[in-house]
Amino acid sequence: MKSGIKFPEPANVHSCPDHQKETIKLFCNDHQQSCSVCIGTKHRKCESVDTVEDAAKHIKENGQFNVLLGDVKNLEKTLREAKSEQEKNVVEMENSVDEIIEKTEREFKELVDHLEILKNRHLDEVAGALKKGRGKLSDCTNILSDGIQCANYCCRNIERARETKNDAEMVMTYHRVKEKILQLKRFEFKKKRLLISETTSQVLKECRSMEYFGNVEYSESDHDITYNVHEIALSFVSEFNFAGENLNVHTGNFLSKDTFAVTDYTPEGHCLIYSKEWKSVEVIDGMGYPFEVMQAGEELFVTDYSTKSIEVFSAYALHKLRSININETVYGITNCNGAFYIACGNKIIKIDMSGTKLLEYKIKGSDTVHISATNDGHLVYSNSSLNTVTAITDQGETIWQYEHLRMKEPSGLDVDSVGNIVVAARGSDNIHVLSGAGSLIRIIEDIPQPVFIKLMEERSLCCVCSDYKILKVYKL
C-alpha cells in the first residue's frame, strides 16, 4: 500500500482478454473470465459457461450489484471512520504535548542554568516524539485515504455499470470491481493508536544532580480494520436444536440462493434445507443414512452410507435424477476442478461427473469421513481416531500433516477464501484454524463438541454443529 494502490486501468471491456480483436460473447463461471474463441481451447473442460446475456441477467436478477455496492460502501464507511479517528488522535497528541509543556514551564519557572538545560532536553524529546507520531499517523492516514479513494473509484464504476446498456461492459466491470474489492479486503488495513505521555521525576529538590527531567513515553498500537483471521470473533445469531426431531446431524453445507442444508444420518434419513432467513423450507426423503449433501452446478450430490452410493437430485426441483454406485462405504464429499472426491473411511476415491473411478488414495486409519479441497487444488481430510489433519496432492502425495495436543477427534472442516483451513475438533471442544501450509494460526476455544464448521464469507456467516444435535449460526 505504501507504493500506492493500483487502481483499475481503463481497458477495452468489450473484447476477450486473450483475443483483443474478438468481441466477448461468453463468460466462464469456473474461471470468472470472459471469453470468445478461446471457449474451444482453455475453457472447453469448464462446467459452467454462460452467454454474456445470461451472465448479465444472473447478476441483475440476483441483486449482485446491490450486494457488491453495499460491501464497498461498508468498507468505505469503515475506512472513513478509521481516518477520522486518526485525525482526532493527532489533536489528542498535540493537546498532550501542550499540557506537558505547560506543566514543565509552571513547575520549573524558578530554576536556572542546569535546570534550563534539562528542560530544553526534555522538550526536545517531546517534540521528537510528536514528530515521530505525526509521521507514523500520516503514513497510516495516507494508506486509509488510498483505500477510500479506491473504494470510491469502485463505487463510481458500479454506478456507471448499472446504468450501461452494454451487458459485456457491465459483466466485466462487475467482476473487475469484485476482484479489486477482494484485494482491498485482503489488505491488512491498520488503525494506529499513538499516545504521548511523560513520567515526572519525584525528586525535584535534587534537580541539580538530575541528568533528565523525566522519561517521555511513546506508545503505539495497531488495530486491524478489515478481516484478520487472528482476531476474528464469533457473534451468536441463532440456534437450532434437532434433539426433539431425533436427528443425527454430521454435516452441513451452504447451497445456492444463500440456503443451507444438513443431513440426518439415521435409517430412512433425509436432508433439511433452510432458507436465508433460517427457516426450514424443503426436505429430501427416500434415503438411508445420508451423510453429506453438496451442490455442483444445478445438481445436489448426497452420499448415502447404506446404499454405498451418491444420490443425485435437482438443486431446485429436488427430484431424483440418478444414482452413482461407489460400492464403498461413503461419507464426506467435495469437488475440485470438475472431479469429485469421496471419503470412504480408509481411502479416498476420485470420480468424474458420470461416476467413473479415476483414482483411489490409500490412507492411514479407518476413520476419515470429512474432506475438503483447498484453493490450490489440494485435498485436506481429518482422521478422528488418529487425531490428524492431512493435506495431499491430486496424485496422493502427502504435503503436510497437522497434530496438536489440544486437538482431539478432528471432524468437519472447511476452507476460507484466502486458503485458511478451519477444523472442528469434537473431542477437545475447540476449532483449529490452520494456514494453507498446515501451520496453526489460532485455536477458538469453548465450542462444545463441534462436529462440523462451515463458512459463508459473502454474508459473514459461520455455522457450527455441536454434539450432532445443535446448530448455531454466528456472524463473523
Buried (B, 14 or more C-beta within 10 A) or exposed (E): BEEEBEEBEEEEBBBBBBEEEBEBBBBBBEEEBBBBEBBEEEBEEBEEBBEBBBBBEBBEEEEBBEBBBEBBBEBBEBBBEBBEBBEEBBEBBBEBBEEBBEEBEEBBEEBEEEBEEBBEEBBEBBEEBBEBBBEBBEEBBBBBBBBBBBBEBBBEBBEEBBEEEBBBBBBBBBBBBBEBBBEBBEBEBBBBBBBBBBEEBEEEEEBEEBEEBBEBEBEEEEEBBBBEBEEBEBEEEEEBEBEEEEBBBBBBBBBEEBBBBBBBBBEEBBBBBBEEEBEEEBEBEEBEBBBBBBBBEEBBBBBBBBBBBBBBBEBEEBEBEEEBEBEBBBBBBBBBEEBBBBBBBBBBBBBEBEBEEEEEBEBBBBBBBBBBBBEEEBBBBBBBEBBBBBBBEBEBEEBBBBEBEEBBBBBBBBBBEBBBBBBBBBBBBBBBBBBBEBEEEBBBEEBEBBBBBBBBBEEBBBBBBBEBBBBBBBEB
